[in-house]
Amino acid sequence: MLAVTEDRIAAAVHRLGSENAFLVLARARALEATGRRVVHMEIGEPDFDTPDHIKEAAIEALRGGQTHYTPSAGIVELRETIAEYASRFRRITPGYGPENVVITPGAKPAIWNTLCALLDPGDEFVYFDPAYPAYASAASYLQAKVTAIPLREERNWRMDLDELERRVSDRTKLLVINSPHNPTGGVLEREDLERIADLAQRHDFLVLADEIYSRNVYFDREYVSIAALPGMRERTIVVDGFSKAYAMTGWRLGYALMPEGLANVVTLFNNNTFSCVATFVQHAGIAALRGPDEPVRTMNATFRERRDRIVSGLNEIPGFSCTLPEGAFYAFPNVTKITKDGRALATFLLEEAGVACTSGSAFGRAGDGYLRFSYAASLADIDWALSAIARALPQFKAP
Ligand SMILES: Cc1ncc(COP(=O)(O)O)c(C=O)c1O
């Protein structure tokens, strides 16, 4: 007899969300096991190898005996390196110090632990829709009162700030923003951030800025972080990490920057969950930030070429229309001329065309009628996928 029956599982578990892309990946792998060709555009991870100098640093750290526990916030040398890098890259004054940095195994636990540190049941939490699923999952788990502001394709997926203004109040505790944005690739402009900063100060709420794609941008102007705007350094939590910029998803290395008092509480959550990030991985992080930046730029130039290819290719397929994303590595075409049921279309494309993508609805209700293609695939695979979609699509029957 099973000892752990369903009724033994905590009721709170039902408030957790999850990432649909991993389910699509499992099905895609099952199809591949039967000999079918599948182009993977479902998972948000760079297909490049981690740059060599980063791998070498980890190997050297392992050989040098860096195999023991570290402080729960992370080793001081990495925190200093991140504080220096983040202050320079984001033009933050006064600059961050190591006391402002908390190291986590990927950016995702930085989000989870920060929300745990801030949200009591009933607290007002505002984010946007569509969104990376981790924010609403954590906030709902913590029983916060969750409000989602729909993002609009006609604004190239930037938040409707009039609507945001109507939906925040003195009761709002925390707002999450994410720029460049997963799943749409949208980027908030300086004037958007200024208006959000003004609202945050007027209503005295905090802002969690998920900037994990801050190095994956395809414009020539400077990247603007809300933390750099006047009065915002003290009320912003910046989440970032190594997964996307350095092709290090499997290493599990991320961090968040925040006021020292909050950093101590987030560190307490680190201490209670994973204790610390693998020591040699933290040393690899130092090498990533101190080493040559060329690999990041080269990967980005490749992403940019792929973006241009997939967006123009999708726009040639009848029924698809796709805005040009300015950041991240996702194309988010509108498919409502074909069907409102993006999930059915995504399933069809995987089963009949061998193209794995994610339904926009996996990122929230406002994603209904869209698909997300991660263009972390070679140009040859992108071309193959575009032809396969165009060939299979006439057979699709909307449910
Ligand atoms: C918007 C966003 N934030 C955070 C993460 C988490 O990244 P990681 O935990 O791999 O550092 C992801 C990963 O897909 C993401 O898309």
The ligand as an SDF file (V2000), in Angstrom:
LIG
                    3D

 16 16  0  0  0  0  0  0  0  0999 V2000
   12.3480   35.8770  -16.7040 C   0  0  0  0  0  0  0  0  0  0  0  0
   13.1610   34.8040  -16.0800 C   0  0  0  0  0  0  0  0  0  0  0  0
   13.6050   34.9730  -14.8320 N   0  0  0  0  0  0  0  0  0  0  0  0
   14.3370   34.0430  -14.2210 C   0  0  0  0  0  0  0  0  0  0  0  0
   14.6780   32.8680  -14.8520 C   0  0  0  0  0  0  0  0  0  0  0  0
   15.4650   31.8310  -14.0880 C   0  0  0  0  0  0  0  0  0  0  0  0
   16.7140   31.6080  -14.5750 O   0  0  0  0  0  0  0  0  0  0  0  0
   17.7520   30.6730  -13.8070 P   0  0  0  0  0  0  0  0  0  0  0  0
   17.0980   30.1460  -12.5790 O   0  0  0  0  0  0  0  0  0  0  0  0
   18.1380   29.6110  -14.7630 O   0  0  0  0  0  0  0  0  0  0  0  0
   18.9020   31.5730  -13.4740 O   0  0  0  0  0  0  0  0  0  0  0  0
   14.2420   32.6390  -16.1620 C   0  0  0  0  0  0  0  0  0  0  0  0
   14.5420   31.3660  -16.8560 C   0  0  0  0  0  0  0  0  0  0  0  0
   13.9620   31.0110  -17.8360 O   0  0  0  0  0  0  0  0  0  0  0  0
   13.4730   33.6470  -16.7990 C   0  0  0  0  0  0  0  0  0  0  0  0
   13.0320   33.4970  -18.0540 O   0  0  0  0  0  0  0  0  0  0  0  0
  1  2  1  0
  2  3  1  0
  2 15  2  0
  3  4  2  0
  4  5  1  0
  5  6  1  0
  5 12  2  0
  6  7  1  0
  7  8  1  0
  8  9  2  0
  8 10  1  0
  8 11  1  0
 12 13  1  0
 12 15  1  0
 13 14  2  0
 15 16  1  0
M  END
$$$$
